[in-house]
């Protein structure tokens, strides 16, 4: 028999990890635009 509480917790942490990877990708790909905008503010 399997414990559904453990598998649910692992699934939830997996989904959270996927969300963090996606957010990190978005932030890394927009950092160039942020640096360029900082340069224009001077």
Residue pairs with C-beta under 8 A, 6 or more apart in sequence:
none
